[in-house]
Amino acid sequence: MAHPKRKTSKTRRDKRRTHYKAATKKIAICGTTGEPHVMHRAYVVDGNLYYNGKLMIENYESIAE
């Protein structure tokens, strides 16, 4: 297995990592409900769960609470 001959400095390591940046999440407006939501994610409006503009579950309650 190959091993580095010298230790990579923190500065050199961090320079290499400058290209990895967090991107802002895309916000879309639902054509059915008119609510803003994160793209490609399900969202709750008035207790109903919607995805891709379609009603998936009525009277939805989150289990993550």
PDB file of N, CA, C and O in Angstrom:
ATOM      1  N   MET A   1       0.842  -1.183   0.000  1.00  0.00           N
ATOM      2  CA  MET A   1       0.000   0.000   0.000  1.00  0.00           C
ATOM      3  C   MET A   1       0.889   1.249   0.000  1.00  0.00           C
ATOM      4  O   MET A   1       1.882   1.309   0.725  1.00  0.00           O
ATOM      5  N   ALA A   2       0.535   2.221  -0.798  1.00  0.00           N
ATOM      6  CA  ALA A   2       1.351   3.425  -0.913  1.00  0.00           C
ATOM      7  C   ALA A   2       1.162   4.323   0.308  1.00  0.00           C
ATOM      8  O   ALA A   2       0.064   4.448   0.849  1.00  0.00           O
ATOM      9  N   HIS A   3       2.276   4.947   0.727  1.00  0.00           N
ATOM     10  CA  HIS A   3       2.247   5.875   1.850  1.00  0.00           C
ATOM     11  C   HIS A   3       2.882   7.179   1.395  1.00  0.00           C
ATOM     12  O   HIS A   3       3.832   7.174   0.612  1.00  0.00           O
ATOM     13  N   PRO A   4       2.352   8.306   1.890  1.00  0.00           N
ATOM     14  CA  PRO A   4       2.970   9.574   1.513  1.00  0.00           C
ATOM     15  C   PRO A   4       4.361   9.723   2.133  1.00  0.00           C
ATOM     16  O   PRO A   4       4.599   9.289   3.260  1.00  0.00           O
ATOM     17  N   LYS A   5       5.267  10.338   1.388  1.00  0.00           N
ATOM     18  CA  LYS A   5       6.629  10.523   1.897  1.00  0.00           C
ATOM     19  C   LYS A   5       6.675  11.669   2.899  1.00  0.00           C
ATOM     20  O   LYS A   5       7.470  11.647   3.839  1.00  0.00           O
ATOM     21  N   ARG A   6       5.824  12.668   2.698  1.00  0.00           N
ATOM     22  CA  ARG A   6       5.757  13.823   3.593  1.00  0.00           C
ATOM     23  C   ARG A   6       4.313  14.053   4.027  1.00  0.00           C
ATOM     24  O   ARG A   6       3.372  13.702   3.316  1.00  0.00           O
ATOM     25  N   LYS A   7       4.161  14.642   5.195  1.00  0.00           N
ATOM     26  CA  LYS A   7       2.827  14.982   5.695  1.00  0.00           C
ATOM     27  C   LYS A   7       2.269  16.143   4.881  1.00  0.00           C
ATOM     28  O   LYS A   7       2.975  17.120   4.631  1.00  0.00           O
ATOM     29  N   THR A   8       1.014  16.046   4.468  1.00  0.00           N
ATOM     30  CA  THR A   8       0.345  17.132   3.760  1.00  0.00           C
ATOM     31  C   THR A   8      -0.068  18.191   4.775  1.00  0.00           C
ATOM     32  O   THR A   8      -0.749  17.891   5.755  1.00  0.00           O
ATOM     33  N   SER A   9       0.345  19.425   4.534  1.00  0.00           N
ATOM     34  CA  SER A   9       0.047  20.494   5.484  1.00  0.00           C
ATOM     35  C   SER A   9      -1.443  20.825   5.476  1.00  0.00           C
ATOM     36  O   SER A   9      -2.156  20.516   4.521  1.00  0.00           O
ATOM     37  N   LYS A  10      -1.895  21.450   6.541  1.00  0.00           N
ATOM     38  CA  LYS A  10      -3.308  21.831   6.649  1.00  0.00           C
ATOM     39  C   LYS A  10      -3.680  22.831   5.553  1.00  0.00           C
ATOM     40  O   LYS A  10      -4.782  22.778   5.006  1.00  0.00           O
ATOM     41  N   THR A  11      -2.765  23.735   5.238  1.00  0.00           N
ATOM     42  CA  THR A  11      -3.027  24.731   4.205  1.00  0.00           C
ATOM     43  C   THR A  11      -3.215  24.073   2.846  1.00  0.00           C
ATOM     44  O   THR A  11      -4.152  24.402   2.118  1.00  0.00           O
ATOM     45  N   ARG A  12      -2.322  23.139   2.500  1.00  0.00           N
ATOM     46  CA  ARG A  12      -2.412  22.458   1.212  1.00  0.00           C
ATOM     47  C   ARG A  12      -3.683  21.616   1.137  1.00  0.00           C
ATOM     48  O   ARG A  12      -4.349  21.582   0.102  1.00  0.00           O
ATOM     49  N   ARG A  13      -4.018  20.939   2.230  1.00  0.00           N
ATOM     50  CA  ARG A  13      -5.225  20.120   2.280  1.00  0.00           C
ATOM     51  C   ARG A  13      -6.468  21.000   2.098  1.00  0.00           C
ATOM     52  O   ARG A  13      -7.373  20.644   1.344  1.00  0.00           O
ATOM     53  N   ASP A  14      -6.514  22.138   2.784  1.00  0.00           N
ATOM     54  CA  ASP A  14      -7.678  23.013   2.708  1.00  0.00           C
ATOM     55  C   ASP A  14      -7.803  23.692   1.339  1.00  0.00           C
ATOM     56  O   ASP A  14      -8.916  23.977   0.897  1.00  0.00           O
ATOM     57  N   LYS A  15      -6.690  23.952   0.673  1.00  0.00           N
ATOM     58  CA  LYS A  15      -6.740  24.506  -0.679  1.00  0.00           C
ATOM     59  C   LYS A  15      -7.423  23.534  -1.631  1.00  0.00           C
ATOM     60  O   LYS A  15      -8.191  23.935  -2.505  1.00  0.00           O
ATOM     61  N   ARG A  16      -7.134  22.267  -1.450  1.00  0.00           N
ATOM     62  CA  ARG A  16      -7.721  21.240  -2.307  1.00  0.00           C
ATOM     63  C   ARG A  16      -9.231  21.138  -2.069  1.00  0.00           C
ATOM     64  O   ARG A  16      -9.981  20.787  -2.980  1.00  0.00           O
ATOM     65  N   ARG A  17      -9.664  21.437  -0.877  1.00  0.00           N
ATOM     66  CA  ARG A  17     -11.075  21.292  -0.530  1.00  0.00           C
ATOM     67  C   ARG A  17     -11.914  22.543  -0.804  1.00  0.00           C
ATOM     68  O   ARG A  17     -13.096  22.563  -0.461  1.00  0.00           O
ATOM     69  N   THR A  18     -11.350  23.567  -1.401  1.00  0.00           N
ATOM     70  CA  THR A  18     -12.102  24.805  -1.611  1.00  0.00           C
ATOM     71  C   THR A  18     -13.229  24.649  -2.619  1.00  0.00           C
ATOM     72  O   THR A  18     -14.128  25.488  -2.664  1.00  0.00           O
ATOM     73  N   HIS A  19     -13.204  23.600  -3.426  1.00  0.00           N
ATOM     74  CA  HIS A  19     -14.210  23.442  -4.463  1.00  0.00           C
ATOM     75  C   HIS A  19     -15.495  22.831  -3.941  1.00  0.00           C
ATOM     76  O   HIS A  19     -16.523  22.873  -4.617  1.00  0.00           O
ATOM     77  N   TYR A  20     -15.450  22.257  -2.731  1.00  0.00           N
ATOM     78  CA  TYR A  20     -16.639  21.622  -2.165  1.00  0.00           C
ATOM     79  C   TYR A  20     -17.418  22.656  -1.373  1.00  0.00           C
ATOM     80  O   TYR A  20     -17.030  23.025  -0.264  1.00  0.00           O
ATOM     81  N   LYS A  21     -18.512  23.118  -1.945  1.00  0.00           N
ATOM     82  CA  LYS A  21     -19.319  24.140  -1.300  1.00  0.00           C
ATOM     83  C   LYS A  21     -20.755  23.655  -1.180  1.00  0.00           C
ATOM     84  O   LYS A  21     -21.232  22.888  -2.016  1.00  0.00           O
ATOM     85  N   ALA A  22     -21.423  24.094  -0.165  1.00  0.00           N
ATOM     86  CA  ALA A  22     -22.835  23.755   0.008  1.00  0.00           C
ATOM     87  C   ALA A  22     -23.655  24.593  -0.962  1.00  0.00           C
ATOM     88  O   ALA A  22     -23.499  25.812  -1.029  1.00  0.00           O
ATOM     89  N   ALA A  23     -24.522  23.937  -1.706  1.00  0.00           N
ATOM     90  CA  ALA A  23     -25.373  24.641  -2.660  1.00  0.00           C
ATOM     91  C   ALA A  23     -26.697  24.993  -1.991  1.00  0.00           C
ATOM     92  O   ALA A  23     -27.158  24.278  -1.101  1.00  0.00           O
ATOM     93  N   THR A  24     -27.304  26.091  -2.418  1.00  0.00           N
ATOM     94  CA  THR A  24     -28.610  26.458  -1.876  1.00  0.00           C
ATOM     95  C   THR A  24     -29.659  25.514  -2.433  1.00  0.00           C
ATOM     96  O   THR A  24     -29.565  25.073  -3.578  1.00  0.00           O
ATOM     97  N   LYS A  25     -30.649  25.211  -1.623  1.00  0.00           N
ATOM     98  CA  LYS A  25     -31.691  24.288  -2.051  1.00  0.00           C
ATOM     99  C   LYS A  25     -32.672  24.999  -2.968  1.00  0.00           C
ATOM    100  O   LYS A  25     -32.989  26.172  -2.768  1.00  0.00           O
ATOM    101  N   LYS A  26     -33.146  24.281  -3.972  1.00  0.00           N
ATOM    102  CA  LYS A  26     -34.073  24.842  -4.948  1.00  0.00           C
ATOM    103  C   LYS A  26     -35.479  24.867  -4.349  1.00  0.00           C
ATOM    104  O   LYS A  26     -35.941  23.877  -3.783  1.00  0.00           O
ATOM    105  N   ILE A  27     -36.141  25.991  -4.480  1.00  0.00           N
ATOM    106  CA  ILE A  27     -37.507  26.153  -3.994  1.00  0.00           C
ATOM    107  C   ILE A  27     -38.434  26.214  -5.194  1.00  0.00           C
ATOM    108  O   ILE A  27     -38.183  26.945  -6.151  1.00  0.00           O
ATOM    109  N   ALA A  28     -39.512  25.436  -5.133  1.00  0.00           N
ATOM    110  CA  ALA A  28     -40.494  25.413  -6.211  1.00  0.00           C
ATOM    111  C   ALA A  28     -41.857  25.808  -5.641  1.00  0.00           C
ATOM    112  O   ALA A  28     -42.092  25.698  -4.438  1.00  0.00           O
ATOM    113  N   ILE A  29     -42.739  26.263  -6.506  1.00  0.00           N
ATOM    114  CA  ILE A  29     -44.118  26.593  -6.131  1.00  0.00           C
ATOM    115  C   ILE A  29     -45.014  25.504  -6.703  1.00  0.00           C
ATOM    116  O   ILE A  29     -44.975  25.226  -7.901  1.00  0.00           O
ATOM    117  N   CYS A  30     -45.817  24.893  -5.850  1.00  0.00           N
ATOM    118  CA  CYS A  30     -46.709  23.823  -6.280  1.00  0.00           C
ATOM    119  C   CYS A  30     -47.834  24.404  -7.135  1.00  0.00           C
ATOM    120  O   CYS A  30     -48.455  25.399  -6.760  1.00  0.00           O
ATOM    121  N   GLY A  31     -48.089  23.787  -8.270  1.00  0.00           N
ATOM    122  CA  GLY A  31     -49.173  24.237  -9.132  1.00  0.00           C
ATOM    123  C   GLY A  31     -50.545  23.912  -8.575  1.00  0.00           C
ATOM    124  O   GLY A  31     -51.518  24.594  -8.895  1.00  0.00           O
ATOM    125  N   THR A  32     -50.640  22.882  -7.746  1.00  0.00           N
ATOM    126  CA  THR A  32     -51.910  22.465  -7.167  1.00  0.00           C
ATOM    127  C   THR A  32     -52.284  23.306  -5.959  1.00  0.00           C
ATOM    128  O   THR A  32     -53.393  23.836  -5.883  1.00  0.00           O
ATOM    129  N   THR A  33     -51.350  23.429  -5.005  1.00  0.00           N
ATOM    130  CA  THR A  33     -51.654  24.120  -3.748  1.00  0.00           C
ATOM    131  C   THR A  33     -51.138  25.546  -3.704  1.00  0.00           C
ATOM    132  O   THR A  33     -51.638  26.355  -2.922  1.00  0.00           O
ATOM    133  N   GLY A  34     -50.147  25.875  -4.527  1.00  0.00           N
ATOM    134  CA  GLY A  34     -49.566  27.215  -4.509  1.00  0.00           C
ATOM    135  C   GLY A  34     -48.572  27.422  -3.386  1.00  0.00           C
ATOM    136  O   GLY A  34     -48.152  28.552  -3.135  1.00  0.00           O
ATOM    137  N   GLU A  35     -48.186  26.356  -2.705  1.00  0.00           N
ATOM    138  CA  GLU A  35     -47.250  26.441  -1.584  1.00  0.00           C
ATOM    139  C   GLU A  35     -45.808  26.310  -2.064  1.00  0.00           C
ATOM    140  O   GLU A  35     -45.527  25.498  -2.947  1.00  0.00           O
ATOM    141  N   PRO A  36     -44.886  27.096  -1.498  1.00  0.00           N
ATOM    142  CA  PRO A  36     -43.471  26.880  -1.805  1.00  0.00           C
ATOM    143  C   PRO A  36     -42.956  25.664  -1.049  1.00  0.00           C
ATOM    144  O   PRO A  36     -43.343  25.424   0.095  1.00  0.00           O
ATOM    145  N   HIS A  37     -42.076  24.895  -1.697  1.00  0.00           N
ATOM    146  CA  HIS A  37     -41.507  23.705  -1.073  1.00  0.00           C
ATOM    147  C   HIS A  37     -40.163  23.390  -1.709  1.00  0.00           C
ATOM    148  O   HIS A  37     -39.844  23.896  -2.785  1.00  0.00           O
ATOM    149  N   VAL A  38     -39.375  22.553  -1.043  1.00  0.00           N
ATOM    150  CA  VAL A  38     -38.082  22.118  -1.580  1.00  0.00           C
ATOM    151  C   VAL A  38     -38.355  21.117  -2.696  1.00  0.00           C
ATOM    152  O   VAL A  38     -39.179  20.213  -2.548  1.00  0.00           O
ATOM    153  N   MET A  39     -37.651  21.289  -3.819  1.00  0.00           N
ATOM    154  CA  MET A  39     -37.889  20.416  -4.967  1.00  0.00           C
ATOM    155  C   MET A  39     -37.548  18.967  -4.638  1.00  0.00           C
ATOM    156  O   MET A  39     -36.617  18.702  -3.877  1.00  0.00           O
ATOM    157  N   HIS A  40     -38.295  18.037  -5.205  1.00  0.00           N
ATOM    158  CA  HIS A  40     -38.093  16.593  -5.069  1.00  0.00           C
ATOM    159  C   HIS A  40     -38.254  16.115  -3.637  1.00  0.00           C
ATOM    160  O   HIS A  40     -37.634  15.130  -3.237  1.00  0.00           O
ATOM    161  N   ARG A  41     -39.085  16.808  -2.857  1.00  0.00           N
ATOM    162  CA  ARG A  41     -39.372  16.408  -1.489  1.00  0.00           C
ATOM    163  C   ARG A  41     -40.879  16.493  -1.262  1.00  0.00           C
ATOM    164  O   ARG A  41     -41.551  17.351  -1.835  1.00  0.00           O
ATOM    165  N   ALA A  42     -41.399  15.610  -0.431  1.00  0.00           N
ATOM    166  CA  ALA A  42     -42.816  15.670  -0.063  1.00  0.00           C
ATOM    167  C   ALA A  42     -43.012  16.830   0.902  1.00  0.00           C
ATOM    168  O   ALA A  42     -42.078  17.207   1.610  1.00  0.00           O
ATOM    169  N   TYR A  43     -44.217  17.403   0.941  1.00  0.00           N
ATOM    170  CA  TYR A  43     -44.498  18.544   1.803  1.00  0.00           C
ATOM    171  C   TYR A  43     -45.929  18.461   2.311  1.00  0.00           C
ATOM    172  O   TYR A  43     -46.804  17.883   1.666  1.00  0.00           O
ATOM    173  N   VAL A  44     -46.150  19.052   3.485  1.00  0.00           N
ATOM    174  CA  VAL A  44     -47.451  19.000   4.152  1.00  0.00           C
ATOM    175  C   VAL A  44     -48.145  20.342   3.991  1.00  0.00           C
ATOM    176  O   VAL A  44     -47.555  21.393   4.246  1.00  0.00           O
ATOM    177  N   VAL A  45     -49.409  20.299   3.563  1.00  0.00           N
ATOM    178  CA  VAL A  45     -50.249  21.487   3.459  1.00  0.00           C
ATOM    179  C   VAL A  45     -51.585  21.159   4.112  1.00  0.00           C
ATOM    180  O   VAL A  45     -52.289  20.248   3.675  1.00  0.00           O
ATOM    181  N   ASP A  46     -51.931  21.900   5.156  1.00  0.00           N
ATOM    182  CA  ASP A  46     -53.201  21.715   5.870  1.00  0.00           C
ATOM    183  C   ASP A  46     -53.415  20.272   6.310  1.00  0.00           C
ATOM    184  O   ASP A  46     -54.529  19.756   6.220  1.00  0.00           O
ATOM    185  N   GLY A  47     -52.359  19.619   6.783  1.00  0.00           N
ATOM    186  CA  GLY A  47     -52.478  18.255   7.291  1.00  0.00           C
ATOM    187  C   GLY A  47     -52.462  17.170   6.230  1.00  0.00           C
ATOM    188  O   GLY A  47     -52.569  15.991   6.568  1.00  0.00           O
ATOM    189  N   ASN A  48     -52.333  17.526   4.958  1.00  0.00           N
ATOM    190  CA  ASN A  48     -52.274  16.546   3.873  1.00  0.00           C
ATOM    191  C   ASN A  48     -50.863  16.523   3.298  1.00  0.00           C
ATOM    192  O   ASN A  48     -50.218  17.563   3.165  1.00  0.00           O
ATOM    193  N   LEU A  49     -50.392  15.331   2.959  1.00  0.00           N
ATOM    194  CA  LEU A  49     -49.051  15.171   2.404  1.00  0.00           C
ATOM    195  C   LEU A  49     -49.132  15.160   0.886  1.00  0.00           C
ATOM    196  O   LEU A  49     -49.871  14.370   0.298  1.00  0.00           O
ATOM    197  N   TYR A  50     -48.357  16.052   0.252  1.00  0.00           N
ATOM    198  CA  TYR A  50     -48.323  16.161  -1.204  1.00  0.00           C
ATOM    199  C   TYR A  50     -46.919  15.822  -1.698  1.00  0.00           C
ATOM    200  O   TYR A  50     -45.928  16.093  -1.020  1.00  0.00           O
ATOM    201  N   TYR A  51     -46.850  15.226  -2.887  1.00  0.00           N
ATOM    202  CA  TYR A  51     -45.582  15.015  -3.578  1.00  0.00           C
ATOM    203  C   TYR A  51     -45.849  15.098  -5.066  1.00  0.00           C
ATOM    204  O   TYR A  51     -46.772  14.467  -5.580  1.00  0.00           O
ATOM    205  N   ASN A  52     -45.029  15.883  -5.756  1.00  0.00           N
ATOM    206  CA  ASN A  52     -45.137  16.037  -7.202  1.00  0.00           C
ATOM    207  C   ASN A  52     -46.511  16.582  -7.610  1.00  0.00           C
ATOM    208  O   ASN A  52     -47.033  16.242  -8.672  1.00  0.00           O
ATOM    209  N   GLY A  53     -47.084  17.430  -6.757  1.00  0.00           N
ATOM    210  CA  GLY A  53     -48.363  18.054  -7.054  1.00  0.00           C
ATOM    211  C   GLY A  53     -49.570  17.170  -6.827  1.00  0.00           C
ATOM    212  O   GLY A  53     -50.689  17.568  -7.153  1.00  0.00           O
ATOM    213  N   LYS A  54     -49.377  15.976  -6.274  1.00  0.00           N
ATOM    214  CA  LYS A  54     -50.479  15.040  -6.065  1.00  0.00           C
ATOM    215  C   LYS A  54     -50.636  14.750  -4.581  1.00  0.00           C
ATOM    216  O   LYS A  54     -49.653  14.695  -3.842  1.00  0.00           O
ATOM    217  N   LEU A  55     -51.875  14.567  -4.154  1.00  0.00           N
ATOM    218  CA  LEU A  55     -52.171  14.222  -2.768  1.00  0.00           C
ATOM    219  C   LEU A  55     -51.770  12.771  -2.530  1.00  0.00           C
ATOM    220  O   LEU A  55     -52.271  11.865  -3.196  1.00  0.00           O
ATOM    221  N   MET A  56     -50.868  12.556  -1.583  1.00  0.00           N
ATOM    222  CA  MET A  56     -50.411  11.204  -1.268  1.00  0.00           C
ATOM    223  C   MET A  56     -51.155  10.633  -0.065  1.00  0.00           C
ATOM    224  O   MET A  56     -51.677   9.520  -0.128  1.00  0.00           O
ATOM    225  N   ILE A  57     -51.206  11.392   1.033  1.00  0.00           N
ATOM    226  CA  ILE A  57     -51.835  10.914   2.265  1.00  0.00           C
ATOM    227  C   ILE A  57     -52.691  12.030   2.845  1.00  0.00           C
ATOM    228  O   ILE A  57     -52.211  13.141   3.067  1.00  0.00           O
ATOM    229  N   GLU A  58     -53.971  11.725   3.090  1.00  0.00           N
ATOM    230  CA  GLU A  58     -54.847  12.684   3.754  1.00  0.00           C
ATOM    231  C   GLU A  58     -54.671  12.565   5.260  1.00  0.00           C
ATOM    232  O   GLU A  58     -54.383  11.481   5.767  1.00  0.00           O
ATOM    233  N   ASN A  59     -54.839  13.664   5.973  1.00  0.00           N
ATOM    234  CA  ASN A  59     -54.723  13.727   7.426  1.00  0.00           C
ATOM    235  C   ASN A  59     -53.393  13.114   7.887  1.00  0.00           C
ATOM    236  O   ASN A  59     -53.360  12.254   8.768  1.00  0.00           O
ATOM    237  N   TYR A  60     -52.328  13.568   7.285  1.00  0.00           N
ATOM    238  CA  TYR A  60     -50.994  13.043   7.560  1.00  0.00           C
ATOM    239  C   TYR A  60     -50.479  13.560   8.898  1.00  0.00           C
ATOM    240  O   TYR A  60     -50.590  14.749   9.197  1.00  0.00           O
ATOM    241  N   GLU A  61     -49.916  12.660   9.701  1.00  0.00           N
ATOM    242  CA  GLU A  61     -49.248  13.031  10.935  1.00  0.00           C
ATOM    243  C   GLU A  61     -47.813  12.527  10.882  1.00  0.00           C
ATOM    244  O   GLU A  61     -47.573  11.358  10.580  1.00  0.00           O
ATOM    245  N   SER A  62     -46.881  13.386  11.170  1.00  0.00           N
ATOM    246  CA  SER A  62     -45.471  13.004  11.107  1.00  0.00           C
ATOM    247  C   SER A  62     -45.132  12.044  12.245  1.00  0.00           C
ATOM    248  O   SER A  62     -45.600  12.215  13.371  1.00  0.00           O
ATOM    249  N   ILE A  63     -44.318  11.035  11.945  1.00  0.00           N
ATOM    250  CA  ILE A  63     -43.899  10.091  12.984  1.00  0.00           C
ATOM    251  C   ILE A  63     -42.588  10.541  13.622  1.00  0.00           C
ATOM    252  O   ILE A  63     -42.112   9.901  14.559  1.00  0.00           O
ATOM    253  N   ALA A  64     -41.995  11.630  13.131  1.00  0.00           N
ATOM    254  CA  ALA A  64     -40.705  12.092  13.635  1.00  0.00           C
ATOM    255  C   ALA A  64     -40.854  12.970  14.874  1.00  0.00           C
ATOM    256  O   ALA A  64     -39.847  13.421  15.420  1.00  0.00           O
ATOM    257  N   GLU A  65     -42.043  13.220  15.320  1.00  0.00           N
ATOM    258  CA  GLU A  65     -42.242  14.124  16.455  1.00  0.00           C
ATOM    259  C   GLU A  65     -41.918  13.498  17.763  1.00  0.00           C
ATOM    260  O   GLU A  65     -42.040  14.144  18.804  1.00  0.00           O
TER     261      GLU A  65
END
